[in-house]
Amino acid sequence: MAFDGITIANIVKELNDTIVGGKINKIAQPEADELILTIKNNRTQYRLLISASASLPLIYFTEKNKVSPLTAPNFCMLLRKHVGSGKITAVTQPGLERVIEIKIEHLNELGDLCFKTLVVEIMGKHSNIIFLNEERMILDSIKHVSLNMSSVREVLPGRDYFIPQTQDKKDPLTITEEEFYQTVYRKPSNLAKAIYTSLTGLSPVAAEEICTRAQVHGSDPADGLGTKEKEQLFRAFIRFMEDVRTGRFTPNIVYSASGEPVEFGAVALTQYTDYTVKQYDSISQVLEQYYAQKNIITRMRQKSADLRKIVQTALDRNWKKFDLQTKQMQDTKKMDKYKVYGELINTYGYNLEEGCRSFKALNYYTNEEISIPLDPTMTPQENSKKYFDRYNKLKRTAQALKEQLEDTESEIRHLESIQAALDIAQQENDLSQIKEELTEYGYIKKHYTGGKKKMQARSKPLHYISSDGYHMYVGKNNYQNEELTFKFATGNDWWFHAKKMAGSHVIVKSGSDDLPDRTFEEAGRLAGYYSSGRTAPKVEIDYIQKKHVKKPNGSKPGFVVYYTNYSLIIEPDITGIKQADD
């Protein structure tokens, strides 16, 4: 739901619950627009990340640390001088603005008690971190804003601090019913837009959520709503804001069927009915997880773009070849007819007249009378030979096409398996193995360079632990599938794979145990999720003990054959399956 006033309200509650009363132990500025405050409170150390990045402003608790420059920037030095050992006395949010004020008390050089305020403004490209004295005068800011940069407000040392006027928006925490009706329902726009453009701190997602809870459509015109719908919407709005006012937050991330984070929220997002929602204990966990996962997906898509293009081009070419070969195979089905023609001419053609263009004969294979075309310039024996020659030529063509079709199908399955591996690649070394495979099979030309090759950490299979304590391994590409199945797994271990789909091999280390049903189900869910069918509502999974899985001679990596397997139908969802800490 973006970094709106509601998310800020959840963060303010979390800060009040954890660091108020705590002592600032360390201040670092690892980036030009970023601070990390280390605070000790109640025998616990908290690390608060504050970023005023124009592209991604953030504030949340993190356990990760960053390397700081050897020489601290001026803003960081100023904070250390004034509040390096200060005590946090309060954390507040003006109305539902995207502003957090951290109140700090400290002793000056003379030992007198002083008060300062660190203001964090999360406002997109206008985000800033501003340091104020007791009179709310700006001592300094992480970004200086002059009148040349903004005609609304200067952010410079010596200037008085104020929050810019929010374009005639109302405070949703204090708005009356009459004001709500006059402000929202008179807008010549759709309902959701009328809400978030009329009220401070509400994002489009929050506005849509209010509409969903009121059982009205956010796309309906605001000025065309009926009396009943207006009452429903206002009641839903009041209940929604009461949760915010009283701090009843539900930090969560909404995931698509493919496992990609779609949205996050400080409150429950009931509008996402067909998605998986995972709840967290704190909004900091939500923000760190959401943006870390988004960053990984974005980075991997960028880095895998060239490989995806190579695979897709090869797939398109092979599908065209497959369609052409299939059409040619259809044409060879005439060969049996020519064979019958040749046989019938030899059987019944002894009394044919010279120059005959056709003759009728009983087909002793079907007991039907058929008409056989003849070349009048040829003898019956020559006509028969002509049909047998056609039959033999088409027979040879069919045999060749059968092999070509098998090769093309194998090529398509191989490319689809690489495509599936690209979909689940999580790290650069995963892509390196895929690139290695594409190079080995000629899709990428080998480039020989002098000098030593840069060593890279080897990609490892995914490792999960079932609810019953069994170790489950998932191959992320064909090389890993091959190694898991034929080198890592032993005979009595269980092997899982999505039926007739490109996907990962899943190995469950069972030893000599009989696996519980729950472990079978969880391994099946892994196999479905890490396959090309992960977005399907249900996937059929084949599973069998590893000793019954064989590798055909000369087949590509990761390709196997097996018989008399078991099957189960599962939802390709891995929510709740524990990943091991390797």
BELCORKA-V130807 format. One record per residue. N is the residue number from 1. SS is DSSP state (A for helix, B for strand, O for the rest). OMEGA is omega in degrees with one decimal (NA if undefined). D_LAST is the distance of its C-alpha to the last C-alpha in Angstrom with 2 decimals. Layout:
# BELCORKA-V130807
n=<N;N>
ss=<SS;SS>
omega=<OMEGA;OMEGA>
d_last=<D_LAST;D_LAST>
This chain:
# BELCORKA-V130807
n=<1;2;3;4;5;6;7;8;9;10;11;12;13;14;15;16;17;18;19;20;21;22;23;24;25;26;27;28;29;30;31;32;33;34;35;36;37;38;39;40;41;42;43;44;45;46;47;48;49;50;51;52;53;54;55;56;57;58;59;60;61;62;63;64;65;66;67;68;69;70;71;72;73;74;75;76;77;78;79;80;81;82;83;84;85;86;87;88;89;90;91;92;93;94;95;96;97;98;99;100;101;102;103;104;105;106;107;108;109;110;111;112;113;114;115;116;117;118;119;120;121;122;123;124;125;126;127;128;129;130;131;132;133;134;135;136;137;138;139;140;141;142;143;144;145;146;147;148;149;150;151;152;153;154;155;156;157;158;159;160;161;162;163;164;165;166;167;168;169;170;171;172;173;174;175;176;177;178;179;180;181;182;183;184;185;186;187;188;189;190;191;192;193;194;195;196;197;198;199;200;201;202;203;204;205;206;207;208;209;210;211;212;213;214;215;216;217;218;219;220;221;222;223;224;225;226;227;228;229;230;231;232;233;234;235;236;237;238;239;240;241;242;243;244;245;246;247;248;249;250;251;252;253;254;255;256;257;258;259;260;261;262;263;264;265;266;267;268;269;270;271;272;273;274;275;276;277;278;279;280;281;282;283;284;285;286;287;288;289;290;291;292;293;294;295;296;297;298;299;300;301;302;303;304;305;306;307;308;309;310;311;312;313;314;315;316;317;318;319;320;321;322;323;324;325;326;327;328;329;330;331;332;333;334;335;336;337;338;339;340;341;342;343;344;345;346;347;348;349;350;351;352;353;354;355;356;357;358;359;360;361;362;363;364;365;366;367;368;369;370;371;372;373;374;375;376;377;378;379;380;381;382;383;384;385;386;387;388;389;390;391;392;393;394;395;396;397;398;399;400;401;402;403;404;405;406;407;408;409;410;411;412;413;414;415;416;417;418;419;420;421;422;423;424;425;426;427;428;429;430;431;432;433;434;435;436;437;438;439;440;441;442;443;444;445;446;447;448;449;450;451;452;453;454;455;456;457;458;459;460;461;462;463;464;465;466;467;468;469;470;471;472;473;474;475;476;477;478;479;480;481;482;483;484;485;486;487;488;489;490;491;492;493;494;495;496;497;498;499;500;501;502;503;504;505;506;507;508;509;510;511;512;513;514;515;516;517;518;519;520;521;522;523;524;525;526;527;528;529;530;531;532;533;534;535;536;537;538;539;540;541;542;543;544;545;546;547;548;549;550;551;552;553;554;555;556;557;558;559;560;561;562;563;564;565;566;567;568;569;570;571;572;573;574;575;576;577;578;579;580;581;582>
ss=<O;O;O;O;A;A;A;A;A;A;A;A;A;A;A;A;A;A;O;O;O;O;B;B;B;B;B;B;B;B;B;O;O;B;B;B;B;B;B;B;B;O;O;B;B;B;B;B;B;B;B;O;O;O;O;O;O;B;B;B;B;O;O;O;O;O;O;O;O;O;O;O;O;A;A;A;A;A;A;A;A;A;A;O;O;O;B;B;B;B;B;B;O;O;O;O;O;O;B;B;B;B;B;B;B;B;B;O;O;O;O;O;B;B;B;B;B;B;B;B;B;O;O;A;A;A;O;B;B;B;B;B;O;O;O;O;B;B;B;B;B;O;O;O;B;O;O;O;O;O;O;O;O;O;B;O;O;O;O;B;O;O;O;O;O;O;O;O;O;B;O;O;O;O;O;O;A;A;A;A;A;A;A;A;O;O;O;O;O;B;A;A;A;A;A;A;A;A;B;O;O;O;O;A;A;A;A;A;A;A;A;A;A;O;O;O;O;O;O;O;B;A;A;A;O;O;A;A;A;A;A;A;A;A;A;A;A;A;A;A;A;A;A;A;A;A;O;O;O;O;O;B;B;B;B;O;O;O;O;O;B;B;B;B;B;O;O;O;O;O;O;O;O;O;O;B;B;B;B;O;O;O;A;A;A;A;A;A;A;A;A;A;A;A;A;A;A;A;A;A;A;A;A;A;A;A;A;A;A;A;A;A;A;A;A;A;A;A;A;A;A;A;A;A;A;A;A;A;A;A;A;A;A;A;A;A;A;A;A;A;A;A;A;A;A;A;A;A;A;A;A;O;O;O;O;O;O;B;B;B;B;B;B;O;O;O;O;B;B;B;B;B;B;O;O;O;O;O;O;A;A;A;A;A;A;A;A;A;A;A;A;A;A;A;A;A;A;A;A;A;A;A;A;A;A;A;A;A;A;A;A;A;A;A;A;A;A;A;A;A;A;A;A;A;O;O;O;A;A;A;A;A;A;A;A;A;A;A;A;A;O;O;O;O;O;O;O;O;O;O;O;O;O;O;O;O;O;O;O;O;O;B;B;B;B;O;O;O;O;O;B;B;B;B;O;O;O;A;A;A;A;A;A;A;A;A;A;A;O;O;O;O;O;B;B;B;B;B;O;O;O;O;B;O;O;B;B;B;O;O;O;O;O;O;O;O;A;A;A;A;A;A;A;A;A;A;A;A;A;O;B;O;O;O;O;O;O;O;B;B;B;B;B;B;B;A;A;A;O;B;O;O;O;O;O;O;O;O;O;O;B;O;O;O;O;B;B;B;B;B;O;O;O;O;O;O;O;B;B;O;O;O>
omega=<177.9;-178.9;-178.8;-177.9;-179.6;175.6;178.0;179.3;177.6;178.2;180.0;177.4;-179.8;178.2;178.2;-178.1;-170.8;-168.9;178.0;-173.9;-178.8;-177.7;176.8;-174.7;-176.3;175.7;179.5;176.9;-176.0;178.3;-177.7;-176.7;-173.2;175.6;167.9;177.4;174.6;-172.8;176.6;179.2;178.7;177.1;179.0;177.7;179.3;176.5;-175.7;177.3;177.0;-179.7;175.6;179.5;-179.8;-178.3;-177.6;176.9;-174.5;166.1;178.1;174.9;178.5;174.1;-178.8;177.0;178.8;178.4;179.6;177.0;-178.1;177.1;-177.0;176.4;-175.9;-178.0;178.9;179.0;178.9;179.0;179.6;-178.7;-173.5;-171.1;-178.4;176.5;-176.4;179.3;178.9;-175.7;-179.3;172.1;-174.7;176.2;178.6;-178.1;175.0;178.5;177.6;-175.7;175.9;177.6;179.6;-178.5;-176.1;173.1;-177.5;177.3;177.3;-176.5;-178.8;179.7;178.3;179.0;-179.7;-178.9;177.8;178.1;173.4;-176.7;177.2;179.0;178.6;-172.7;177.4;-177.8;178.5;-178.4;-177.2;171.8;-170.1;-177.4;-175.4;172.2;-176.5;-179.2;179.8;172.1;-178.0;172.9;175.2;177.5;-178.7;173.2;175.5;-179.7;179.7;177.7;176.4;-179.2;-178.3;177.3;-176.8;-172.9;170.7;173.1;-176.7;176.7;179.3;179.1;174.6;-179.6;170.6;177.9;179.4;179.5;179.3;175.8;174.8;177.7;178.8;175.9;-177.3;-179.8;-176.2;-175.8;178.3;179.5;-179.4;179.0;179.3;-179.4;-176.1;-177.0;-172.4;-170.4;178.0;-179.1;177.9;-179.2;177.7;-169.1;-178.7;179.3;178.8;-179.2;-173.8;174.8;-179.5;-172.2;-178.7;169.7;179.6;177.9;175.1;179.9;178.7;179.0;178.9;178.6;177.2;178.1;-179.7;179.8;178.0;-178.9;171.7;-177.9;178.9;179.9;178.0;177.6;-177.2;-176.9;179.5;-176.8;178.5;-177.1;-178.5;-179.0;178.7;179.3;179.1;-177.5;-178.1;178.2;178.5;178.8;-179.2;179.2;179.7;-178.5;177.5;175.5;178.9;-176.4;-176.6;177.1;176.8;-176.5;177.7;-178.9;-175.8;173.2;178.4;-178.0;173.9;-179.7;179.5;179.3;179.7;177.7;-176.3;-175.5;172.0;-179.3;172.9;175.9;179.5;-179.4;-175.7;-178.6;-178.7;-173.4;-175.1;-177.4;176.2;-179.5;177.8;-179.2;-178.9;-179.0;-176.6;177.9;176.7;177.0;179.9;-176.3;-179.0;179.9;-174.9;-175.6;175.5;179.4;176.9;-178.9;179.0;-178.1;-179.5;-178.7;-178.9;177.3;179.1;-176.2;-177.9;-174.7;-178.3;179.6;178.4;-179.9;178.8;-178.7;-178.3;178.1;179.1;178.0;179.6;-179.5;-179.0;176.5;176.1;177.8;-179.2;179.7;179.6;-179.9;178.3;178.3;178.1;178.3;177.1;-178.6;-178.1;180.0;177.5;-171.4;-179.3;177.9;-179.4;177.5;178.7;178.2;-178.8;-179.0;-177.5;176.9;178.0;-176.6;-172.2;-171.7;-175.9;-178.0;179.2;178.1;178.7;179.3;179.5;-177.3;177.4;171.8;-178.6;-179.2;178.1;176.1;-175.0;175.0;-176.4;-177.0;177.7;176.6;179.8;177.5;-176.1;177.0;179.6;171.7;-173.7;-179.1;-176.6;174.3;176.8;-179.8;179.0;176.2;179.5;180.0;179.9;-179.3;177.4;177.4;177.7;179.9;-177.5;178.7;179.3;177.8;178.4;179.0;-179.6;179.3;178.7;-179.7;178.9;178.7;-179.7;178.2;178.1;178.7;-178.7;177.1;178.2;179.0;179.9;178.7;179.1;-179.6;178.2;177.4;176.7;177.4;177.9;178.1;176.9;-179.2;-176.3;178.2;-176.4;-176.0;-177.9;-179.9;172.0;179.3;180.0;178.5;178.5;177.8;177.9;179.3;178.8;178.8;-178.8;-176.6;168.3;178.4;175.5;179.5;177.6;176.4;-179.7;-180.0;175.7;178.1;-176.8;178.5;-179.8;-179.2;-179.1;179.1;-176.6;178.3;-179.4;175.2;174.4;-175.2;177.8;175.4;-177.5;179.6;179.6;173.9;-179.6;-178.1;-178.0;-176.0;-176.0;176.6;-178.2;176.4;-174.3;178.4;178.8;176.3;-179.6;-177.2;179.5;-172.6;-170.1;177.5;-175.2;-176.2;173.5;-170.1;-175.4;174.8;-177.3;-176.2;-177.7;177.4;176.2;-173.7;175.8;178.1;170.7;-178.9;-175.9;166.3;176.3;-179.9;173.7;179.3;-174.2;-173.8;176.8;-177.5;167.0;-176.0;173.7;-179.5;-177.5;178.6;174.8;-178.5;-178.0;176.5;176.7;178.0;176.3;-179.4;178.7;-177.3;-179.5;176.6;179.1;179.3;-173.7;180.0;-179.9;179.0;179.0;178.1;175.6;-176.9;171.1;175.0;-172.7;176.1;-172.4;-176.2;179.0;-180.0;-177.2;177.1;178.2;178.7;175.9;-178.4;-178.4;-177.5;177.4;-178.8;-174.3;169.9;178.8;-177.4;177.0;179.6;171.7;179.1;172.2;178.6;-176.4;168.4;-177.6;-175.8;-176.8;178.0;177.3;177.6;-173.1;175.3;-177.3;178.7;-179.8;NA>
d_last=<32.87;32.68;33.18;36.43;38.31;36.61;33.11;34.66;36.25;32.92;31.50;34.70;34.35;30.78;32.02;34.99;32.90;30.64;32.24;35.99;37.43;34.61;35.17;33.99;32.26;31.27;32.19;30.55;31.38;28.64;30.39;34.10;33.82;30.95;30.80;28.21;29.82;28.24;30.07;30.25;31.63;31.74;29.54;26.74;25.81;25.53;24.83;27.00;26.64;30.02;30.52;33.96;32.85;35.48;32.98;30.40;31.64;29.21;29.07;26.23;24.18;20.91;18.47;18.05;20.67;22.53;24.48;28.17;31.11;32.94;36.07;35.69;37.60;40.87;39.67;36.84;39.40;41.81;39.34;38.41;42.13;43.04;40.15;37.75;38.16;39.45;39.03;38.03;40.80;40.27;38.37;40.59;40.93;44.46;45.17;42.45;42.28;39.06;39.68;38.09;40.19;38.61;41.45;41.17;43.66;44.05;46.71;48.51;49.97;52.90;50.82;51.85;49.51;48.60;46.76;44.72;42.86;39.81;40.15;37.27;38.63;36.22;38.70;37.18;38.73;40.89;38.03;38.69;38.08;41.47;42.57;45.81;48.27;50.14;52.65;49.87;50.78;48.10;47.21;44.73;42.07;39.02;41.02;44.79;46.77;50.45;53.21;52.88;49.39;50.18;53.57;52.15;50.90;50.53;47.51;48.83;49.45;52.64;52.59;52.54;49.42;49.73;47.64;49.00;50.99;49.00;51.28;53.42;50.53;50.87;48.60;47.04;46.88;50.66;52.15;54.94;55.58;58.57;56.66;53.86;56.45;58.32;55.30;53.02;55.50;57.77;55.23;56.07;52.46;50.04;49.09;45.46;46.55;49.51;47.22;44.76;47.59;49.72;47.32;45.30;41.51;41.04;39.01;39.90;37.02;38.36;41.87;40.86;39.15;42.41;44.32;42.01;42.45;46.20;46.21;47.84;46.79;45.67;47.43;50.80;53.36;53.43;57.22;57.74;55.96;58.08;58.92;56.66;53.62;54.34;54.37;51.15;49.40;50.66;49.65;46.11;46.03;47.22;44.65;41.87;43.06;43.54;39.81;39.19;41.97;40.80;37.08;36.02;33.02;30.32;27.51;25.95;24.60;26.27;24.34;26.13;25.73;23.61;21.07;22.51;23.43;27.23;28.36;27.60;30.06;31.04;33.09;32.65;33.37;35.40;36.50;33.29;34.17;32.39;28.99;25.94;25.94;23.05;24.30;22.74;23.90;24.98;26.26;24.12;20.92;22.75;23.85;20.59;18.71;21.74;22.48;18.95;18.66;22.25;21.69;18.86;21.15;24.18;22.73;21.33;24.72;26.56;24.63;24.78;28.45;29.96;27.85;28.71;32.34;32.37;30.90;33.26;36.25;35.61;35.18;38.44;40.24;39.14;40.07;43.51;43.87;42.91;45.51;48.18;47.52;47.60;50.94;52.30;51.26;53.19;56.25;56.08;56.74;60.44;60.56;61.50;64.38;65.71;65.53;67.58;70.06;70.60;71.10;73.53;75.57;75.95;76.93;79.30;80.18;83.00;85.72;84.32;86.91;86.63;85.00;83.29;80.41;78.73;79.35;78.21;76.94;75.39;71.66;71.52;67.70;68.09;71.81;72.24;74.76;73.26;74.82;73.90;74.53;76.54;77.44;81.26;81.56;79.83;81.00;79.21;77.61;76.36;74.95;73.18;71.72;70.56;68.58;67.10;66.09;64.32;62.59;61.38;60.19;58.19;56.82;55.54;54.13;52.37;50.78;49.57;48.35;46.44;44.44;44.04;42.85;40.26;39.03;39.00;37.19;34.57;34.28;33.95;31.23;29.34;29.76;28.81;25.54;24.86;25.96;23.53;20.67;21.93;21.86;18.13;17.13;14.97;14.87;17.56;16.01;16.08;19.75;20.30;19.62;21.92;24.50;24.37;25.23;27.98;29.40;29.41;31.41;33.81;32.99;32.30;34.56;33.24;33.99;34.43;34.22;35.14;32.85;29.34;26.62;23.98;20.68;17.72;13.99;13.56;12.26;9.75;10.41;9.14;7.53;9.59;11.19;14.95;17.32;18.45;15.18;14.83;11.77;12.54;11.66;13.40;14.91;15.46;18.59;21.12;19.76;16.38;18.51;20.67;18.07;16.34;19.82;21.76;19.57;16.47;18.21;20.97;24.31;23.84;20.54;21.27;21.31;21.75;23.21;25.38;28.99;30.82;28.35;26.10;22.49;19.19;19.05;17.05;16.48;16.38;16.03;19.15;20.56;24.16;23.67;25.45;22.95;24.03;25.45;22.94;20.03;22.30;22.89;19.30;18.44;21.69;20.84;17.69;20.01;22.63;20.60;19.12;22.66;25.84;27.00;24.52;27.50;29.72;30.53;29.97;28.44;29.36;26.58;27.36;25.52;26.41;25.24;23.81;26.87;29.10;27.35;29.17;29.07;32.53;33.92;33.64;31.48;28.99;25.23;23.66;27.14;27.92;30.77;30.93;33.69;34.37;31.09;30.51;30.10;29.11;29.65;26.96;26.34;23.54;21.77;18.18;19.06;17.84;15.15;12.00;8.76;5.75;3.81;0.00>
